[in-house]
Amino acid sequence: MMRFIIFGAGALGSLFGALLSTRHHVLLIGRKRHIKAIEKNGLKIEGKTKGIFYPETKWDGKKYDLVILTTKSYDTKKAVKQIMKKFGRIPILSLQNGLRNEEIIAEMLGKKYAIGGITSHGATFLQPGIIFHAGEGDTIIGELNGKITKRIKEIAEAFNECGIKTIISKEIKKEIWKKAIINSAINGLTSILKCKNGDILKNRYAKELLKKICIEGIEVARAEGIEIGEEIVKKTVEVAEKTSDNISSMLQDLLKGKKTEVDEINGEIARIAKKHGINAPLNEFITYIIKAMCGIWVDLPLIQSRRGP
Amino acid sequence: MMRFIIFGAGALGSLFGALLSTRHHVLLIGRKRHIKAIEKNGLKIEGKTKGIFYPETKWDGKKYDLVILTTKSYDTKKAVKQIMKKFGRIPILSLQNGLRNEEIIAEMLGKKYAIGGITSHGATFLQPGIIFHAGEGDTIIGELNGKITKRIKEIAEAFNECGIKTIISKEIKKEIWKKAIINSAINGLTSILKCKNGDILKNRYAKELLKKICIEGIEVARAEGIEIGEEIVKKTVEVAEKTSDNISSMLQDLLKGKKTEVDEINGEIARIAKKHGINAPLNEFITYIIKAMCGIWVDLPLIQSRRGP
């Protein structure tokens, strides 16, 4: 039995916490209202996973094996600081969006405490205590130095035995880049167009932009020393197809008037490009325009009629 | 007295036709419902200009001195063809948006028949027969070869004596570029952000993009052999300020589900860049995303809350 902390138990963190709690010790740390609801009625999961789960919500004072970090990526620094203060130095596995989380963890705690990860499970927060498991997908984890360590095997095994299909990668940074590129295109475009993921594929101009954004991402990754092939374009189209009825997390944030992760996804790609003396104008434009969208009160009527592309 | 045809008498064309009809012979050619309403009740102008005007709506069979072309820029070719067929070769003054109108006229009719022009009058179509004159501004006209000809002086004089403040330019192509760059930024951003012109200036990210789009336009103009200084950024900000409560023509089209002029403004800048082997990624992105907006049915709720930039 492993001992996990889920730090930032929103939709995804709660889903992981619920599944892991069936065979492991799990401490959920999240918003007060959500935790209170779980203490009262348990953690209810609907959708692909169905059940009521009972993770811990209070620290028993003993040591943990791993923190699974699932906060928004703009909160990573703050989260690591809080974890350090309360629990001391424990390995942290980031399952967040964005490109810099495991680097921030490594800088703050030391390299050996950082573990990289991505997941393509989809989950949405229905109400305090209740999560919707929208879509299943792989989870990929890996040590930053690429080694297949004892702990990474233990984590993967714990995840797998709880129904979280998990693969160990020797190139986790590359996997993180791939996910960031996919997100940069799908989240970026659906947020600007205010459409569902699948709608991008129904319009040839949007589809063309999806391709251009991916290719820009490939070039920036290459400048950073990470080779990602053009098949990422196809993969992005596949993800948009597979999640066609979903509203991307960035658009969800935008519609709720919340801060988005555009700075940590598209903005980070643009910053890395600059660092290497190249440009990423599309990612830069997307970053600025989505930040502008957060700041401008939109009081005009919506587009009412459809025109063929 | 001069004899004018207004071809494509929408909001702007009707305004010019109304004003010119007070001292000149004006034939209005426009949509059937609009023309029918004018025949019945006259052409009513509200706003900065107030009155009922009586331009002609039927050809008296005599020759005209000038066609003033005010169709949408994606209809220029079709319009010139119709003009040629019905009235033969007459000089055509384009007061349209976009970068290629006078070139299309020159290619189709011969160089000496094309006259370039821009105007910053604002007008909106209220209903058939009724136009709102939203804002006054300069009109600039010029021969493509830069010469101050007899006809250009006559046209400017006719315009001025009817209250249309008009300047003759020896560098009309440069003026057309300036207006296109201003439009590329203001129309482009307000269409994506679905906001009024002035809202761009209230948000630092949107304002930064406005600047970047202008600078990209300056670079493409330079590649085309036209020197436009960085003061165009300031000028664009001024235009957005002066028209802060206006909904840009591109956004109006988008909101009505009509075809926009993005291809003739931003798209043309991107195409000219390509022709010279440079890139205009922002204008290209804007072109694609606005064309995607026309094609995607937006059925999501609007952004509801405001966040500081």
Chai-1 contact restraints between the chains, C-beta under 6 A:
chainA,res_idxA,chainB,res_idxB,connection_type,confidence,min_distance_angstrom,max_distance_angstrom,comment,restraint_id
A,I192,B,I289,contact,1.0,0.0,6.0,A-B,restraint_1
A,L193,B,A292,contact,1.0,0.0,6.0,A-B,restraint_2
A,L193,B,I296,contact,1.0,0.0,6.0,A-B,restraint_3
A,K194,B,V298,contact,1.0,0.0,6.0,A-B,restraint_4
A,K194,B,L300,contact,1.0,0.0,6.0,A-B,restraint_5
A,C195,B,I296,contact,1.0,0.0,6.0,A-B,restraint_6
A,D199,B,I296,contact,1.0,0.0,6.0,A-B,restraint_7
A,N203,B,A292,contact,1.0,0.0,6.0,A-B,restraint_8
A,N203,B,G295,contact,1.0,0.0,6.0,A-B,restraint_9
A,N203,B,I296,contact,1.0,0.0,6.0,A-B,restraint_10
A,Y205,B,Y288,contact,1.0,0.0,6.0,A-B,restraint_11
A,Y205,B,K291,contact,1.0,0.0,6.0,A-B,restraint_12
A,Y205,B,A292,contact,1.0,0.0,6.0,A-B,restraint_13
A,A206,B,A292,contact,1.0,0.0,6.0,A-B,restraint_14
A,E208,B,Y288,contact,1.0,0.0,6.0,A-B,restraint_15
A,L209,B,Y288,contact,1.0,0.0,6.0,A-B,restraint_16
A,L254,B,I303,contact,1.0,0.0,6.0,A-B,restraint_17
A,G257,B,Q304,contact,1.0,0.0,6.0,A-B,restraint_18
A,G257,B,S305,contact,1.0,0.0,6.0,A-B,restraint_19
A,P281,B,P281,contact,1.0,0.0,6.0,A-B,restraint_20
A,L282,B,F285,contact,1.0,0.0,6.0,A-B,restraint_21
A,F285,B,L282,contact,1.0,0.0,6.0,A-B,restraint_22
A,F285,B,F285,contact,1.0,0.0,6.0,A-B,restraint_23
A,Y288,B,Y205,contact,1.0,0.0,6.0,A-B,restraint_24
A,Y288,B,E208,contact,1.0,0.0,6.0,A-B,restraint_25
A,Y288,B,L209,contact,1.0,0.0,6.0,A-B,restraint_26
A,I289,B,I192,contact,1.0,0.0,6.0,A-B,restraint_27
A,K291,B,Y205,contact,1.0,0.0,6.0,A-B,restraint_28
A,A292,B,L193,contact,1.0,0.0,6.0,A-B,restraint_29
A,A292,B,N203,contact,1.0,0.0,6.0,A-B,restraint_30
A,A292,B,Y205,contact,1.0,0.0,6.0,A-B,restraint_31
A,A292,B,A206,contact,1.0,0.0,6.0,A-B,restraint_32
A,C294,B,R307,contact,1.0,0.0,6.0,A-B,restraint_33
A,G295,B,N203,contact,1.0,0.0,6.0,A-B,restraint_34
A,G295,B,P309,contact,1.0,0.0,6.0,A-B,restraint_35
A,I296,B,L193,contact,1.0,0.0,6.0,A-B,restraint_36
A,I296,B,C195,contact,1.0,0.0,6.0,A-B,restraint_37
A,I296,B,D199,contact,1.0,0.0,6.0,A-B,restraint_38
A,I296,B,N203,contact,1.0,0.0,6.0,A-B,restraint_39
A,W297,B,R306,contact,1.0,0.0,6.0,A-B,restraint_40
A,V298,B,K194,contact,1.0,0.0,6.0,A-B,restraint_41
A,V298,B,L302,contact,1.0,0.0,6.0,A-B,restraint_42
A,V298,B,I303,contact,1.0,0.0,6.0,A-B,restraint_43
A,L300,B,K194,contact,1.0,0.0,6.0,A-B,restraint_44
A,L302,B,V298,contact,1.0,0.0,6.0,A-B,restraint_45
A,I303,B,L254,contact,1.0,0.0,6.0,A-B,restraint_46
A,I303,B,V298,contact,1.0,0.0,6.0,A-B,restraint_47
A,Q304,B,G257,contact,1.0,0.0,6.0,A-B,restraint_48
A,S305,B,G257,contact,1.0,0.0,6.0,A-B,restraint_49
A,R306,B,W297,contact,1.0,0.0,6.0,A-B,restraint_50
A,R307,B,C294,contact,1.0,0.0,6.0,A-B,restraint_51
A,R307,B,G295,contact,1.0,0.0,6.0,A-B,restraint_52
A,P309,B,G295,contact,1.0,0.0,6.0,A-B,restraint_53
